[in-house]
C-alpha cells in the first residue's frame, strides 16, 4: 500500500523535477521556510495536500514550527484549525500533532507503515503534524 517508489513530476513551487522519492509514500512539506504569513502557509498546505493526494501519497508530514514564544505559533494553530474544517474532509482522513504522536502512533502506522521510518522526526515534536490522506 505505502511501498511504491515513484518519480515525481514538477509540482508547482515544490521543485521536484526528477527527484527519486523512496520514502514509501510519505511526503514532507515545510510550511515555515522563508517565514511566510499564516495565510501563505495555509495556502501552501492546502495546495500540497491536494497535490500529494492526487499523486497517491498516503501521508504528509507538515513542518509548521512551534513558534518563537514557546507557546505555539500562528502557523501551527492555523494548520490545526484548517485540518479540522469540514472542507478538508475530502482530502484529510485524519491527522495528529507531533506531541500526540505516541498516543496515536499505532493507529497512524496502521494506515501507512512507512511512517515508522519517521519516528525520530515525529515523536514529541511540537513543530510538526502528520496528515493521513484519503
N, C-alpha and C positions, 0 to 999 in steps of 0.2 A: 504494500500500500504506500508507504513512505520511502521506498528504497530505490527510486529511479535516479539515474544520472542524466542530466539534460544539458544541452547548450541553450543559453538564453539569448533571445534576440535583443535588439536595442529597446529599452523600455523608458520612454520619457527622459527625465532628468537623472536617471539612475546609472547611466553609463555602463551598461552590462554587455557591451559588444563582445561577443565571442568568449565570454568568461565561462570556464568549465565549473559547474556547480556540483559538488559531490556531497553536500550536506544533507542529502536524502530528504528533500522537500521541505526544508526549513530555511526561511529567509530572515535576514536581519535588516532592519531599517532604522537608521539613526535620525531621529526627529529633532535632535538638539544641535546637530552640526550647523555651523555658520550662524548660530544664535538667532533663529527665526522668531518672529512674533508667534503668539499662540495660534492665531488664525492660519498662518502659513504652515505651521507644523501640523495642524489638524487636516488641512487640505492635502498635505504630503502623505499623511497617514491614510486617509480615505483613498487617494489615488493608488498608493502602494498596495493596500489590502485588496482592492478591486483587481489590480494587475496580477498579483500573485495568485489570487483565487482563479482567475481566468487561465493562468499558466499551469494550474493543477497543484499548487503548493498546498500542504496540509497545515502548516504552522508558520507564524511570523513572530519574530522577537522584535518588539518595539523598544528602542532605546530613547527614553524621554528625559532622563535625568531625574534628580530628586529635588533640585532647587538649591540655590546658594544659601538660603536661610536655614536649611536643615529641617524644615517642617513640611516639605513637599512643594514642588514648583507649580507654576501655572500650566505648563505643558502637560505635566502628569495629571493634574486634576481635570484638564480639558479632555485628555485622552480617555480617562476612565468614564467621564460623563458621556462622551460621544459613543464609546463602545457599548454602553448600556442603553442607548437610544433604540427605539423600535425600527428606525430607518436603517440600522446596521444589521438587523436580523437575517437578511438575505445573504450576508457576507460572513458574519461572525457567528460561529456555533457557540463558542464560549471563550472566556479569557480569564487570566489571573495576573494580578500584580506580583512582582518578584517576592515581596515579603510574605505572600501567602502560598508560594510555590510548594513548600514542604507539605502543607496540609492537602494539596490537590495534585501533587506530582503523579501519583499512581493513575488517577483519572485521565490526566492530560497525556501521559506517556502511553496509556492505553489507546488513545486516539491517534498518536503519532510517535511511534517508538524512537524515531531519530532524535527526539528531544532529550533522551538520555545523554547524548553527546554534549549537551549544553548545560548540564547540571552545575558545573563550576561557575558558569556565567550567570545563571538564573537564581540559584539558591540565595536567599536573604539579600537580594539586590533590589533595593528600593527604587532604583533608577530605570527599571525595565518592566515591561508587561509582555506576557506570552498570549498570543491570539491563535485559537484553532479556527480554521476557515471551514465554511460549509462545503 
